[in-house]
Amino acid sequence: MNFDIKDPFFSEKVEAVKALSNVIDPELFVNIIDLGLVYDIDFSSAGLIKITMTLSTPHCPLREAIESGVKNVLTIFPDRIVDINVVWAPVWTVDMITEQGKSELGIE
């Protein structure tokens, strides 16, 4: 996920990524940013933060826990409601994991 420094919400997006880095996938024990599960963070709608993300599998039994974690860490933006859109395209693959995440998982 890349952000344009000219984006009017650049600093908010950077803060959101820092916060989302504290949401750990309960099965893989790596945060959702390093797993590549978060596809987009959108602050353009007044009063909302729209999170577009996926999960490692469509039938993830811990979806509610992850979504709850996302909402909890984004309370750093008290004037915004978190809207989570879980999508299945593009399909998540291990290629989306950051180098840090691969290191934590023992993947080379």
Residue pairs with C-beta under 8 A, 6 or more apart in sequence:
1 17
1 33
1 38
1 39
1 40
1 41
3 10
3 13
3 14
4 10
7 13
9 43
9 44
12 43
12 77
13 41
13 43
15 76
15 77
16 41
16 43
16 49
16 74
16 77
17 33
17 38
17 41
19 73
19 74
19 76
20 31
20 32
20 33
20 38
20 41
20 51
20 70
20 73
20 74
21 31
21 32
21 33
21 34
22 31
22 69
22 73
23 31
23 32
23 33
23 66
23 69
23 70
23 73
24 30
24 31
24 32
24 69
25 31
25 32
25 35
25 37
25 56
25 62
25 66
26 62
26 65
26 66
27 56
27 60
27 62
28 35
28 56
28 105
29 104
30 97
30 101
30 104
30 105
31 101
32 38
32 53
32 66
32 69
32 70
33 98
34 97
34 98
34 100
34 101
34 104
35 56
35 96
35 97
35 101
36 92
36 96
36 97
36 98
36 101
37 53
37 54
37 55
37 56
37 66
37 92
37 96
38 51
38 52
38 53
39 52
39 53
39 54
39 87
39 90
40 50
40 51
40 52
41 49
41 50
41 51
41 52
42 48
42 49
42 50
42 51
42 52
43 49
43 50
43 80
44 50
47 79
47 80
47 81
48 80
48 81
48 82
48 83
49 74
49 77
49 80
49 81
49 82
49 83
50 83
50 85
51 70
51 74
51 82
51 83
51 84
51 85
52 85
52 87
53 70
53 84
53 85
53 86
53 87
54 86
54 87
54 88
54 90
54 91
54 92
55 63
55 66
55 86
55 92
56 92
58 88
60 66
63 86
67 84
67 86
70 82
70 84
71 82
71 84
74 80
74 82
94 102
94 107
97 105
97 107
102 108
